Amino acid sequence: WSLALMISTPLSPDTMSDTMQRFSASLHTDEPLRSFAQLVSKVEPSSCSTTKRWRQHLAMILSNQSDKYDPNFNYALSLANTLASEGMVHASHFTSLMAGTKLTSVLDKTSPIALLGLDHTKEV
């Protein structure tokens, strides 16, 4: 794959993106390298919809943020939402903070994070 990636880089952005998509398809869905390849090819990383190895995938997403990937979508926040839906509140809050989410009022049920470590969207 290294030769294909080297050749596709100077050709065109579309060729590079297509090569990266094919490369990412050859990797196991659990691989953080797959997240990187999907980021470069402007595709939401498949890791954003799973909680397996979320730490490694979060590190890959945060380490490779760039406006050239997709400035309109925060992949780390998508991962945080997945973690929250799986009941992993601490992981979701940490990921949300890393994604740049601000703490809000506990009365705002639409906010992803109000009190660290507590799911404020559920009635106590």
C-alpha positions as a printed Julia matrix, in Angstrom:
124×3 Matrix{Float64}:
   0.0    0.0    0.0
   2.88   2.37   0.6
   3.74   2.58  -3.11
   0.1    3.14  -4.08
  -0.22   5.92  -1.5
   3.02   7.57  -2.65
   1.94   7.51  -6.29
  -1.6    8.76  -5.62
  -0.5   11.71  -3.46
   0.7   14.07  -6.22
  -1.95  13.03  -8.77
  -5.16  14.57  -7.45
  -7.11  14.85  -4.21
  -9.78  12.48  -5.55
  -7.21   9.83  -6.46
  -5.59  10.13  -3.04
  -8.97   9.89  -1.31
  -9.96   6.83  -3.32
  -6.65   5.14  -2.54
  -7.02   5.87   1.17
 -10.58   4.48   1.14
  -9.34   1.27  -0.46
  -6.49   1.08   2.04
  -8.85   1.58   4.98
 -11.15  -1.14   3.63
  -8.23  -3.58   3.8
  -7.74  -2.94   7.53
  -9.65  -4.5   10.4
 -12.44  -2.26  11.72
 -10.74  -2.13  15.14
  -7.48  -0.64  13.85
  -6.7    2.99  14.75
  -4.81   3.21  11.45
  -8.15   2.65   9.73
  -9.49   5.74  11.53
  -6.57   7.73  10.16
  -7.11   6.5    6.61
 -10.81   7.33   6.82
 -10.04  10.83   8.16
  -7.68  11.51   5.27
 -10.25  10.27   2.75
 -12.91  12.57   4.29
 -15.06   9.7    5.55
 -16.38   9.5    9.1
 -14.23   6.92  10.88
 -16.14   3.7   11.49
 -14.71   3.81  15.01
 -17.17   6.62  15.81
 -19.94   4.03  15.95
 -18.25   1.54  18.26
 -16.93   1.61  21.81
 -14.13  -0.9   21.26
 -10.67   0.65  21.66
 -12.26   4.1   21.92
  -9.15   5.56  23.58
  -6.87   4.67  20.68
  -9.38   5.92  18.13
  -9.9    9.18  20.03
  -6.13   9.7   20.1
  -5.97   9.12  16.34
  -8.84  11.54  15.68
  -7.43  14.28  17.93
  -3.89  13.87  16.62
  -4.98  14.26  13.03
  -7.52  17.06  13.12
  -7.3   19.37  10.16
  -9.55  21.71   8.24
  -8.77  19.78   5.09
 -10.58  16.66   6.33
 -14.08  17.86   7.15
 -14.34  21.12   9.05
 -18.11  20.82   9.4
 -18.08  17.65  11.45
 -16.49  16.9   14.8
 -15.65  13.19  14.72
 -14.6   13.18  18.38
 -18.05  14.47  19.35
 -19.64  11.72  17.28
 -17.57   9.17  19.21
 -18.66  10.83  22.49
 -22.32  10.47  21.48
 -21.78   6.78  20.74
 -20.12   6.26  24.13
 -23.01   8.08  25.85
 -25.58   5.92  24.07
 -23.75   2.83  25.36
 -23.91   4.14  28.93
 -20.2    4.92  29.16
 -20.72   8.3   30.86
 -17.15   8.91  32.05
 -15.69   8.03  28.66
 -18.31  10.14  26.9
 -17.6   13.16  29.1
 -13.84  12.87  28.63
 -14.27  12.58  24.88
 -16.7   15.51  24.82
 -14.21  17.69  26.69
 -11.47  16.71  24.26
 -13.83  17.6   21.4
 -14.19  21.11  22.79
 -17.63  20.85  24.38
 -18.26  23.35  27.15
 -19.91  22.51  30.46
 -23.46  23.89  30.62
 -26.3   24.16  33.08
 -27.64  20.94  34.53
 -31.11  22.16  33.46
 -30.15  21.98  29.79
 -31.11  18.38  28.91
 -29.88  18.76  25.31
 -26.31  19.48  26.38
 -23.95  16.48  26.18
 -22.2   17.41  29.42
 -23.23  19.38  32.51
 -21.84  17.54  35.53
 -18.73  15.42  35.06
 -19.43  11.75  35.63
 -23.21  12.16  35.89
 -25.77  11.64  33.15
 -27.94  14.73  33.67
 -30.33  13.74  30.88
 -31.94  11.03  33.01
 -34.22  11.64  35.95
 -32.67  10.69  39.3
